[in-house]
Amino acid sequence: MGRSKWFYGMLLMLTFLSGCQTFRKVTGSNEYYRHGRYPVDGRNFSPVDKWLAEHSAPVPDDSEGCLNPYVLHVINAYPKDGSYPYRCIKEPEYDLYLGATQDLWYKGRIISKAHPNGTRCSYCCGLTFEVLFRAMQLRNIQKGIDPDDFNGMTFYDLFNLLQIWFIEGEGDSPQIGIEYYGLGRKITNLEEAKGGDFGDFDRNNKTGHSVIFIEWARDEKGKITGLKYFSSNKIGVSYVTEYFNDSGGKVLRNSIRLARVGSIENYKPFDRKKIPLRRAYAP
């Protein structure tokens, strides 16, 4: 018994001195969220990459030519069984990640970092921005356009949009960001909303959420009482239905802000001088 303890003690010391470290996997612990490997298959594809590769037939455009069909196609690629967890803590981890499930590259640089923990965790605005990014690239590829050309945006333009998307300044939202950069338009009539629109809302408990709209929840008379959406939620990447505060829920009806990315042909020029410059964190 004494020799066994001596042997394992020496092994542990040699492991430490060699620079190699082992970590006990404890879900929810900070140590768990700072170490590990990304789940990939033998081709280094993530689960989302793999699904998109296996479903690579052209996405049919809708009559409006907007991005929504591509958004919904990308959403279908995400596991919704809890294997893509939620992580958003009070102390910002901007040094580690920006809420994306994997690194997003634009013009040769990482525009949004994934957490280096191996779990593909995310938070709401990070995931909705990731879906926007993937859908934009997918449509460009399908149209024979440079996948790194979003209406002529530079790396810094897109990184600024990300921070506006994350609501780092007064009046910020995905809706205003989409308008700033000429990508689409706001949806003010709730009846005009359709699956694949981007949005955010506030709740009566002083929390908020960044979401991708799927459909309205309605009562027996057809009145809109809430919404079904896709996002990174407390249960992980998933669909959730929430109700308005006047219909038994917590979502403030008048706080809903929706926007739609339009067709490539309908992109509008943007003026950088008129767009707020956000410097909440470095790329």
C-alpha positions in Angstrom: 0.0 0.0 0.0 2.9 2.4 0.9 4.6 1.7 -2.5 1.3 2.5 -4.3 1.0 5.8 -2.6 4.6 6.6 -3.4 4.2 5.6 -7.0 1.0 7.7 -7.6 2.6 10.6 -5.7 5.6 10.6 -8.0 3.4 10.3 -11.1 1.4 13.3 -10.0 4.5 15.3 -9.3 6.0 14.4 -12.7 2.8 15.3 -14.5 2.8 18.7 -12.8 6.4 19.4 -13.5 6.0 18.4 -17.2 3.4 21.1 -17.6 0.6 18.7 -18.3 -2.5 19.1 -16.1 -5.6 17.0 -15.6 -9.0 18.4 -14.6 -11.9 16.7 -13.1 -15.0 17.3 -15.2 -17.5 19.0 -12.9 -20.4 20.5 -14.9 -21.1 24.0 -13.9 -17.7 24.7 -12.2 -15.5 27.4 -13.5 -12.6 24.9 -13.9 -14.9 22.8 -16.2 -15.6 25.8 -18.3 -12.0 26.7 -18.8 -10.6 23.5 -20.1 -11.4 20.7 -22.6 -11.7 19.9 -26.2 -14.4 20.8 -28.7 -16.6 17.8 -29.7 -15.9 17.2 -33.4 -16.1 14.2 -35.7 -13.2 12.6 -37.6 -13.2 15.5 -40.1 -13.0 18.1 -37.4 -16.7 19.1 -38.1 -18.8 20.3 -35.2 -22.3 18.8 -34.9 -23.7 22.0 -36.7 -21.1 21.8 -39.4 -21.8 18.2 -40.0 -25.6 18.7 -40.3 -25.1 21.6 -42.7 -22.7 19.5 -44.8 -25.2 16.6 -44.9 -28.0 19.0 -45.9 -26.2 21.1 -48.5 -29.0 21.2 -51.1 -29.8 24.8 -52.1 -32.1 26.6 -49.7 -35.2 27.9 -51.7 -35.7 31.6 -51.6 -39.0 33.0 -50.5 -41.0 35.5 -52.5 -39.4 38.4 -50.6 -35.8 37.1 -51.2 -35.0 37.8 -47.5 -32.6 35.9 -45.3 -35.3 34.1 -43.3 -35.2 30.7 -45.1 -31.5 30.5 -44.6 -31.9 31.5 -40.9 -34.4 28.7 -40.4 -32.2 26.2 -42.2 -29.2 27.1 -40.0 -31.4 26.8 -36.9 -32.3 23.2 -37.9 -28.6 22.3 -37.7 -28.3 22.9 -33.9 -28.9 20.1 -31.4 -31.7 21.1 -29.1 -31.3 18.3 -26.6 -29.3 20.2 -24.0 -25.9 19.2 -25.4 -25.2 22.8 -26.4 -25.5 24.4 -22.9 -26.1 28.0 -21.8 -23.4 29.9 -20.0 -23.7 33.6 -19.1 -22.3 34.7 -15.8 -22.3 38.0 -14.0 -18.6 38.5 -14.4 -18.0 39.0 -18.1 -15.8 36.5 -19.9 -15.1 38.6 -22.9 -11.4 37.5 -22.6 -12.6 34.0 -23.2 -15.6 34.1 -25.5 -18.5 36.1 -27.0 -21.3 33.7 -26.6 -20.7 31.7 -29.9 -20.6 27.9 -30.0 -17.5 28.0 -32.3 -15.1 30.6 -33.6 -16.6 32.7 -36.4 -14.1 33.9 -39.0 -14.6 37.0 -41.1 -12.0 38.3 -43.5 -9.2 36.2 -42.0 -9.9 37.1 -38.4 -12.1 35.8 -35.6 -15.1 38.0 -35.2 -16.6 36.1 -32.3 -14.8 33.7 -30.0 -16.1 30.4 -28.7 -15.5 29.4 -25.2 -12.3 27.3 -24.9 -14.0 24.7 -22.7 -15.2 22.1 -25.2 -18.9 22.3 -24.3 -20.0 24.6 -27.1 -21.8 26.8 -24.5 -23.4 30.1 -25.6 -25.6 32.9 -24.4 -28.5 34.5 -26.2 -27.0 37.4 -28.2 -23.9 35.4 -29.0 -25.9 32.6 -30.5 -28.4 34.8 -32.4 -25.4 36.7 -33.9 -23.8 33.3 -34.8 -27.0 32.3 -36.6 -27.1 35.6 -38.5 -23.4 35.1 -39.5 -23.9 31.5 -40.6 -27.0 32.3 -42.6 -25.3 35.3 -44.3 -22.4 33.2 -45.3 -24.6 30.3 -46.5 -26.7 32.6 -48.7 -23.5 34.2 -50.2 -22.0 30.9 -51.0 -25.3 29.7 -52.6 -25.4 32.9 -54.7 -21.8 32.6 -55.7 -20.7 35.7 -53.7 -17.7 36.0 -51.5 -18.9 34.6 -48.1 -17.0 37.4 -46.3 -18.9 40.2 -48.0 -21.8 41.4 -46.0 -22.9 44.5 -47.9 -19.3 45.7 -48.2 -18.7 45.6 -44.4 -15.1 45.5 -43.1 -14.0 43.4 -40.2 -14.4 46.4 -37.9 -17.9 47.2 -39.3 -19.1 43.7 -38.5 -17.4 43.8 -35.0 -19.2 47.1 -34.3 -22.5 45.5 -35.4 -21.8 42.7 -33.0 -21.5 45.1 -30.1 -24.6 46.9 -31.2 -26.3 43.5 -31.4 -25.1 42.9 -27.8 -26.7 46.2 -26.7 -23.5 47.7 -25.4 -24.8 51.3 -25.8 -28.0 53.2 -25.2 -30.6 52.5 -27.8 -28.8 49.5 -29.2 -30.5 46.3 -30.5 -30.2 43.8 -33.3 -33.0 45.8 -35.0 -31.1 49.1 -35.1 -27.9 47.3 -36.1 -29.5 45.7 -39.1 -30.8 49.1 -40.1 -27.5 50.9 -39.5 -25.6 48.7 -41.9 -28.3 48.6 -44.6 -29.0 44.9 -44.3 -32.8 45.1 -43.8 -35.7 46.8 -42.1 -37.5 46.9 -38.8 -40.8 45.1 -38.4 -43.3 47.3 -36.6 -46.6 45.5 -37.4 -46.5 42.3 -35.3 -48.8 40.6 -37.8 -46.0 41.0 -40.5 -43.5 39.1 -38.4 -42.4 35.7 -39.8 -40.0 32.9 -38.8 -36.4 33.9 -39.1 -36.8 37.5 -38.0 -34.3 38.7 -35.4 -35.3 40.4 -32.3 -35.1 41.1 -28.6 -37.4 42.0 -25.7 -37.6 43.0 -22.1 -39.4 41.3 -19.2 -41.2 42.7 -16.2 -38.5 41.2 -13.9 -35.8 43.5 -15.4 -34.3 40.9 -17.6 -34.1 40.7 -21.4 -33.5 38.3 -24.2 -32.0 38.1 -27.7 -34.1 35.8 -29.9 -34.9 34.6 -33.4 -38.7 34.7 -33.9 -40.4 31.5 -35.0 -44.2 32.2 -34.6 -46.8 33.9 -32.4 -48.7 32.2 -29.7 -52.4 33.1 -29.9 -55.5 32.6 -27.8 -58.8 31.0 -29.1 -59.8 34.4 -30.6 -56.6 34.8 -32.5 -55.1 37.5 -30.3 -51.3 37.4 -30.0 -50.5 36.3 -26.4 -46.8 35.5 -26.7 -44.1 34.2 -29.0 -42.2 31.0 -29.8 -38.5 31.7 -30.4 -35.1 30.1 -30.8 -32.2 31.2 -28.7 -29.7 30.1 -26.1 -31.9 29.6 -23.0 -31.4 28.4 -19.5 -32.0 24.8 -20.8 -29.4 25.3 -23.6 -29.9 26.0 -27.3 -33.6 25.4 -27.9 -37.0 26.6 -28.8 -39.0 28.3 -26.1 -42.5 29.9 -25.9 -43.0 32.9 -23.6 -46.1 34.9 -23.0 -46.7 38.7 -22.7 -47.2 40.2 -19.2 -50.8 41.0 -20.2 -51.4 37.3 -21.0 -50.0 35.6 -17.9 -46.3 35.8 -18.8 -43.4 38.2 -18.2 -42.5 39.6 -21.7 -43.4 43.3 -22.0 -45.5 43.5 -25.2 -44.3 47.0 -26.2 -40.6 46.1 -25.8 -40.5 43.7 -28.7 -38.1 44.8 -31.4 -38.0 42.8 -34.6 -36.0 43.2 -37.8 -35.6 41.3 -41.1 -32.5 41.0 -43.2 -33.7 41.5 -46.7 -32.5 40.4 -50.1 -29.0 41.1 -51.3 -30.3 43.2 -54.1 -32.1 45.5 -51.5 -29.1 46.2 -49.3 -28.6 49.9 -48.8 -25.4 51.9 -48.5 -24.4 52.8 -45.0 -22.6 55.8 -43.6 -20.0 54.9 -40.9 -20.0 58.5 -39.6 -23.7 58.1 -38.6 -23.2 54.8 -36.8 -22.3 54.8 -33.1 -18.8 53.4 -32.5 -18.9 50.8 -29.7 -15.7 49.9 -27.8 -17.0 47.7 -25.1 -14.2 45.1 -25.7 -11.5 44.4 -28.1 -11.8 41.8 -31.0 
